[in-house]
Amino acid sequence: MSADQPRVLVVEDEPAQREVLAYNLEAEGFAVSKAENGDDALLYVDEDNPDIIVLDWMLPGVSGIEICRRLKTRPDTREIPIIMLSARSEEVDRVRGLETGADDYVVKPYSVIELMARVRTQLRRVRPAATGQVLEYDDIRLDSETHRVTRGAEQLKLGPTEFRLLSTFMEKPGRVWSREQLLDRVWGRDIYVDTRTVDVHIGRLRKALCQHGGEDPVRTVRGAGYALG
């Protein structure tokens, strides 16, 4: 799994639909985790912190609507977009799903092409750099497609790790990222790197951002981690 790949959790108890969803999401460039019931889904969220969840309403054990409710009431998971899948097409069910916190509601049977488009729409909100959008913060501009970073009128030279760090910070300015969260997002879950490595690359990022002058925009939050601004 690449550290740059957006992560999607598919929660679907029907094996055929689960595999079709996973296949199409992987073809779109997503890293996919799969769960077949509500209890497994909650464990995956705690372990993997996905970028987006595609969640079936009717599940054995904990229902999809209950999973949605729980995740949307937790501060650490409430920002994860949830696309609810359901055979319930009545307006009252759609309203209930959205009121519980679902960010989108798709009725079965659905068009896979349309569902992929809805996933990309939600991704643009939470991982704009992953969809090729240009990010801006103060006088810093990051183009994720061309891998160019400028500050003011000056182009900055950043290594690939520093670029991913800056991209992570610029997607959510002001958010405090722990070293463990940065390791997960920038290096990837499958690679073992000491947390002190984060400090080294933060130092390199700061040097790169200030190579033509200007104040250091990266803030150290004692005992918590780092933030942009």
Summary of the structure (lengths in Angstrom):
residues: 229
radius of gyration: 19.1
end to end distance: 29.7
largest distance: 58.7
contacts: 697
relative contact order: 0.11
helix: 43%
strand: 21%
